[in-house]
Amino acid sequence: MTTLTEELAEWASALRLDDVPDDVVATAKLQILSQLAAVRAGIGHPLGQRFIRAFGAPFQEDPARSAYVLAGLGSWLHYDDTAYAGHLSNSTVTVPLAYARHQQLTGEQLLTSVVVANEAAARITAATTLGPFRGQSAAFTHVTGAIAGRLRGENASAQRWVDTLGLGFGLPPRTVPVGFLDGDAKLFGASTPVRVGLDACDASAVGLAGSPVIIEHPEGFLSRFATVPLPEAVVAGLGMRWHTRTTSFKVHPGGPGMDSAIDVGLELHRLLSSPERPLRAADIEEISVDTSLYTAVVERRAAEYLHGPASPVSALVFSLRYTLATALLTGQLSTDDFSEKGLSDEERWALAERVDVRLDQEMTRELFHCEVPFGEALRQAGPRGKEWLRQFGAGWEGDGSWLVDLVGELPPPSTDFSDARKVTGARVRVVLKDGRAVTRELDVPVGAVGARDSRPIAELVRDKWFSSGGGEEFADDVDRLERASADEVAGLIALSLG
């Protein structure tokens, strides 16, 4: 009987770019541009500079070391893109980029590596979605991303894939919450699992073998990392269910679920503030946010680790109150807002303390009915998912049965993700001391999959690249990457962070 890694490996090792739909290829190109912008932002932060002093430049002679540094720089500000399931690009983009010159990849081969890595990493992560780890805390995503991103570029055999996955998932990284949120260990959240995956590649290259049933065995990976394992997610609809299609592009830093609130805060700043009369915290009588359970839970957890200007960046990026106050008062949210320049602003802290975060049940229902980040897993789980839902709800109130009742019946799983949405809504109400009251609401964040009435994703990603200091010529070259020779790819990458 074929195992999960054997079936996934047969498909992934044989995939060619001609097999991939055009829209998926276009998304992979945007991922490259967006992730490099996130890396550039990480370089611009003091913690990023310390990371480089410790581990070297983003691109260096050793491709494994390059991949390690790139993964670390691009992840911890939560400026990296998301998908169903996982923060993929920290490995699925960075590893192919780091190995491109070493493997002499053409543009077509580089894009193939990115897509294959996306699909493999997203699927194994999706199988664990109904568990204790999600988003960046699901560090094991990057074990798969690193393995797939490297092996596809090597044209490795399917058996090599099986052995490598078996080795990499024999001892997968497991996030410790206090370490993830308190201190700077979060910088290693992507780079450490990337190293695990690349070490597994080195091991399989000399004949070391891994278990072919590492994922689904009763004592395998899923038994330890999922509350409700979804082994079927690993191979469901190969070649039809393109997880790359579910990519949501981040247009500003900040943690999961809060992007809509930040987008609304930026809109309200444009409405209420002007150069002649800047909006001040003293002008605001009340400020409230109605949002989904996911966002409210993240905010509550982050608040435990905040200490005003001395707050660790790892917790600060999860703070809805701080990020919303910053967006509303300054009209932006950038790397500087997570460094001393922004953290020393007493006014935004004073406003942040007054933000009232409230649970909205309809937004919570919509969160779990859309595909990203949880709904597709619940659809696949069917009745099995109710216990996970109950536990999730109990983390907020009571025994959690209220959430099971609220969510109710779900639609069937998606066939191809062409209509996928990421509904993480927010409604922000600001009452000014002059008596004016303004309310704005957004269900899908700007740049997210399924966003409506927004600028085209490609324009948003290019703006992200330009705001990081990137040039137009590089962006144009990425847009036609599938036609680039190996030498052109090497030259392009060499200029990417210059």
Buried (B, 14 or more C-beta within 10 A) or exposed (E): EEBBBBBBBBBBBEBEBEEBBEEBBBBBBBBBBBBBBBBBBBBBBEBBEEBBEEBBEBBBEEBBBBBBBBBBBBBBBBBBBBBBBBBBBBBBBBBBBBBBBBBBBBBBBBBBBBBBBBBBBBBBBBBBBBBBBBBBBBBBBBBBBBBBBBBBBBEBEBBBBBBBBBBBBBEBBEBEEEBBBBBBBBBBBBBBBBBBBBBBBEBBBEEEEBBBBBBBBEEBBBEEBBBBBBBBBBBBBBEEBBBBBBBBBBBBBBBBBBBBBBBBBBBBBEEBBEEEEEBEBEBBBEBBBBBBBBBBBBBBBBBEBBEEEEBBBBBBBBBBBBBBBBBBBBBBBBBBBBBEEBBEBEEBBEBBEBBEBEBBEEBBBBBBBBBBBBBBBBBBBEEBBBBBBBBBBBEBEEEBEBBBEBBEEBEEBBEEBEEBBBBBBBBBBBBBEEEEEEEBBBBBBBBBBBBEEBEEBBEBBBBBBEBBEBEEEBBEBBBEBBEBEBEBBBBBBEEBBE
